[in-house]
Amino acid sequence: MPALTQFTYLSLMGSSQDQVKTVYVALLRGINVGNAKRVAMAELRALMEELGYKKARTLLNSGNVVFSAPAVEPREAALRIEKALEAKLGVSARVTVICADELAEVVSGNPLKKVAENPSRLLVGILRDPADRQMLAEIASKNWGKEKIALGAARLGAKGTGGAIRAVYMWMPQGVIESKLNAAVSKALGEGITSRNWSTMLKLNEMTEE
């Protein structure tokens, strides 16, 4: 077998690095609401590329970014993005990062699919820190009438991820603004949770598979 030339070796190394890239989703909290914390999605995509993240794609105007990177710790990636947002764009916003496999578990493990009739009023919150899950135990044990809350399954995901352990599913048939459940969750966790409606989560999951 002939020896590998330096060019061939580097080409193979590049191909190997491409293969091990993982797809992630970054969820920015509280941007583009009213006149506060305005971030253009084109600027957000450019920022992600500057940080070395590849194939950055955004969904809607609420700060949802699908991107690729070599295996990273989601919390570390979130902190990098937060710092860059403030340094480059002058915007302070919490960021939560979730890998594609974990998002797939969150979507497939939704326990409220049969209850929720309107996907825009079914919210899925992603905890910034899975340890905060215990702060929702009391809330989840209460009867909220027509509103429903369910915590994601605390088990190992099918692909070795944390499954849906960081997920909180909330059905608010009267809408978010009128929801006592949403108020209770927000009071308990503050910026420790970032939520999107079911339609957005489904679309983000689709984008990670493209």
N, C-alpha and C positions, 0 to 999 in steps of 0.2 A: 504494500500500500504506500503510495507516494506521500512524502512529508507535506504537511499543510503549509502553504505560504502564509506570510503575515496577513495578507489581504483576506485570504480565505478564512483564517482563524478569526479575524476581527468581524467578518461578515457573519460567521456562525455565532459569535458571541452576541452580536447585535440581534440576531434572530431569536436567540435564547432569551435575551432580556425582554423582547417584545412579547414572547409567549407567557412570561410569568407576570405580566401586568394584570392588575385586578381592577375591576370597575367599582366605582364608589359613587355615592350621592351625597352632596352637601346641601343642607337645609339652613338657610339664613333666617333668623328670627326678627320679625318686626320691621322689615324694610319696605319702602314704597307704600306706606300707609299714611294717607294724607300728604302733607308737605314735608314730613320728617324722614330722615334717613333715606334720601333718594339715591338709588344706584341704578345706572343704566346697565342692561343685561350685556351689551357689547363690552362695556368696561369690566364687568364681572368676568366674562369669558377671557378677556385679555389678561386680567389679573391672575387667573388660574394658570394660564399658559406661562406667565412670568415666574410663577412658583414652581414650574417644571411639571405641572400636571398636563396630561395630553387629552386630546379629543373632548375638550370642554364644550358641553351643550347645555343650554338653559331651557327651562319650561316656564311659561307664563312670566309675570313680572314680579313674583313674590320671592325670588331668590332660591331657585331650585336648580342645582347644577349636577349633571352627570359627567364624570371624568374618569380617566384611566391613570394608573400609577403603579410602579412596583409596590409590592406589599408594604403597607404603612399601618401604623397604629391609628385608628380613626380619631381618637381624642387628640393626638399630636397634630394630625392633619387639620383638625378643626381649629386648634390654637394658632397654627401657621396662617390659616386663612383669615382669622379674626385680626391678627396683628397686621397683616397686609392690607386689609380693608381700612383699618384706621390710619396706617402710615401712608398709603397711596391715595385713598379716596376720601379720607377724613370722616369715615363712618364707623361708629361703634355698634357692632351687632353680634349677638351670640350665634355661633355656628355649630351645627350637629352633623357629624359625618357617619354614614352607615354604608357598609359594603353591599354589593349587589345580591350576594347570597343571603345576607341577613334580611334585606328588603323583600326578597322572594318568600322567605319564611313568614315575614309579617303579613304579606298579602295572602298567602295560602292558609295562614292560621287564624284569619279573622273569624271570631266567634259570633259576631253580630250581623253577619250577612243576611240571615233570614229575618231579622228584625227590622233592619234599616231599609226603608223604601226609597229614600231620596239620598243619593250618594253625596250631594253637596252638604248634607246635614249629618253625615257620618264622618267624624273626625278621627284621625289616627295620630296620636302624639308619640313622639320618639324621645325617650329620656336621654338627657345628656350623659348622665351617670346611672348605670343600672342599679346602683345601691339605693337610689332614690325611690325605687319601686316600693320599698317598705313604707314610705310616706303616704302611699295611696291605698294601703290595705284597709284602713278604716273607712275611707270614702267609698271604696268598692264594695264594702259590706253593707252599706246603707241602701234603703229602698228609695229610689229617685223617681218613683211614679212612672210616667211614660218615657222618661229619659233612662238610658242604660249606660253602664260602664263595665268594661271587662279588661283584665290585664292579660297581656300576651303569655303564652305558655312558657313556664320556667323550665325549659329542657334544652338539651343540646340539639341544634338544628340538624337536618338531614345531611348537610354538607359540612358539618363540623363547626358551624358558627354558633353564636349564642341563641339561635332561633329567634323567637319574638319576645325575648325577655325584656327588651327595652320598649316594647310597644304598649300603648294604652288606647283602647278603642272606646269611643264615646258617641252615643246616638242622641242627638238633640233635635227632636222633631219640630220644636218651635223656633229653631235657629240658635245660633251661638250667642247673640246679644241678649236674648231672653233666658238663657240657660243658667240655672242655679248650679248644675253639675259643673259646667265649664268654669264658673266663678270659684267653686270650691277647689277644683284642680289647679287653677291659676294661682289661687292664694297659697296653696300648699307647696307648689313647686316654683312659682315665679318664672325666671328665665331658664330653669332647669328642664323645660320641656318645649319642644317645637312641634306644632301640629299642622297637618294638611288634610284636606278632605279626601274622601275615598277615591274620587275621580282622578285627582292629582296623583295619589299614590299608585293607582293602576297604570297611569300613563308613564310615570317615572320607572316603574318596574319594566314596562315594555321597552323603554329607551335603553335600559341597561342590557337588554338582550339584542339590540340592533348591532 
